[in-house]
Amino acid sequence: MGTEHFDEKAATWDDDPDKRKQAQEVAHAVLAAVPLAEQARVLEYGAGTALVTEELLAAGGHGLEVTLADNSPGMLAVLREKTTAGRFPSGTRVVSLDLETQPVPADRFDLIVSSMVLHHVRDLPTVLAAFAELLDDGGHLCIADLDHEDGSFHTHDFDGHHGFDRPELARALEAAQFAEVTVADCTQVTREGTTYPVFLATAVKRTH
């Protein structure tokens, strides 16, 4: 997944009130869907500037053990600045990670959150399988992303998915050893006068 577009946007990413609103709505949908323990180990994959994690923390997740992963050097620089400034809990880790091309880390989590990232992933089965490996049995996965769209969402060079068909994504999650899959309305993104629906897919790592 190329990072140039995100490297260029990273420094001013948080200045967009629409991005903050969407992150808040995603975080609230996650908290409504998933029972989050006081000291849950949380990975935000493709975190960007981690607006979703900030909203999870603001909504009461103060005891979370947080790992923020991205593969954009620009976004990682912003994450490190925020961590140094105390925007995340003590012990928060910032890691460079691309599960399409890198081995799955040895870390294990109770919750993985990914917001508006999966449509950039070319090798979907590999990344979903990596999510399953990173979760302890019974751990939760929450994916916020675009419904299938006509290709107009991206104006820059793009070679990912034009959103997702909900039943097809649910089947892909089940094939990756997830159970209790649900896909529900979450929020929306408006660009150039067009509104694109965003769903939240939730799933539980199957217990063997």
N, C-alpha and C positions, 0 to 999 in steps of 0.2 A: 504494500500500500504506500504510494508516494506521499511525501509529507510537505512538499514545497508550499502548497496552498495554505496549509495550517501553520507552517512556520511564519509565513507573511502576516497572517491574521492574529497570531497569538497575543501580541502585546496589547491589542485593543479589543480582544474577544469579549471581555467582561463589560465593555462599555455599552453593549447592545441590550437594552431593557427587555427585548423580546426573548433573547437567549436566557436571561435570568428568569423570566416568567415561565418559559418552557421547562427549565431545570426544576423550578419549584413544583410545577405540576407533575413532572416525572417522579420527583422524590416523594411527594404526597401519595401518588399512586402506588409506589413501591411499599411505603409504610402501611398503606391500607391492605395490601395484598400479602405481605410477608410478616410473620411474627419475628421481630428482631430482638434478640437477647441483649442484655445490658452490655456485655463485652464481646459481642460478635466480631469475628474477623471478616472485614469487608474489603473486597477488591473492586475498584472502579476501573474497568478495562477500556482503553481508548478514552481516558479521563479528560483529555483536553486541559482546561483550566480547573476541572473538578467542581464545576458549579453544582452538579447533582449531589456530590458528597457534602459540599457546604450546606446545602439545603437539608440533607439528612441529619447533619449535626445540629443545625439550627432547630430542627423539629424535635430534638430531644435525645439524639443518639450520641451523647457526650462521652460515653464509655467505649465507643467503638474502637477497634484496632484497625487502622486504615492503611491500605496500600493503594497507591495511585500509579497506574501504568499507562504509558503512551509510547509511541515511536517517533513523535515529532520533536526534534531538538528545541524548536521554539516553544512548544507547549510545555516540555519538560523544564525549560528554564523558568517559565512563569510558575509552574508548580513548586519548584525549589524556592523561588522568591516568596511565595505565599507561605510555605512551610517555615522558612526562616522568620517570617513576620508573625508567626503564631496563629495562622488562620486555621490550622488543623491540629488535632491532638498531639501531645508529646509522643514521640516514637513513630509518627507517620512516616512511611517509606515511599519514596518516589523512585520508580524503576522504569528503565527503557525496555519495552517488551512488544514483540510482534509475534503472535502465536501462529501465524501462517508460515513463518520462516525459522523460528527459534524453538529449541526444546522447551517442553513444559517445565516450569520451575518446580522445585520440591515443596514449595509452600502449599498449605491447604487453607481453605476459607469456608465460612458459613454462608456467605452471600457474595455473589458476583453481580454487579450492576454494569450495564453497558447502554449508553444512550446515544442514538443517532450515529452509531459506529458500524453496525453489522452490514449496512448496505455498501460500505467501502471494502468489505472483505470479499476477495475473489474465491478462496477455497473455504467455503462455508462448513463442510463436514469436518475438516481438520480443526477449525477454531471451536466448533461446538463440542467436539470430542475433547479438546484441551480444557474447555470450561468444566466438563464432567470430571476430568482427572483432577482439576484444581479444587473441586468441592469435596468436602467430607460427605459420606452417605447421609442423606436427609438435608443436605445444604440446598439453598435456593439460588436460582438464576433468574434475573429480571432484565429483559431486553426491551428497550424502547426504540422503535424505529418506524420507518415510513411504510404505509400501505403501498401496494403496487401503484406506480404512477407512470405517466407517458414519456418520461425521460426529460421533462422540462425543468425538473428540480435543480439540476446542476448546470451551471453556466460555464464552469471551468472544465478542463480536460478530465474525463471521468471514465473509468472502465470497471465499475462495480455493478451492483444490483440496482435496478430502478424500483426500489421498494420491494415488498414481499407480499405474496398471496398468503393470507393467514393460515388456511388449512395446510398448505405446503410447508410452511415454517413449522407448524405444530408436528407434522410428520417427521421433519428433519430433527427436531428436538427429541422425539421419541426414539428415533434411530440412533441417537447419540447417548442413549441410556438415561433419558429423563422421563419422569412420570408426572402425573397431575398437571399436565400442560393446559394453560388457559391463555387466551389472547383476547384482550378487551380494549375498548377505546381509552385513550390516555390524554392526548393533547393535540395540538395542530401547529403547523408552521405556515406562515403566509409569506410568499415571495412574489413580487411583481404582480400583485393583485390576485394571485392564485393561492388557494388554501389547500394544504396537503395534510390529510389526517395522519396521526401518529398513534400507534398501538403500544400497549405494554404486554409482552409475553412473559408469563411466569412459569417456572417448572421446578421440580424437585429432583435432586440426584437420586437415582434409583438405588435402593439398598440391596446389596447382593446376598 
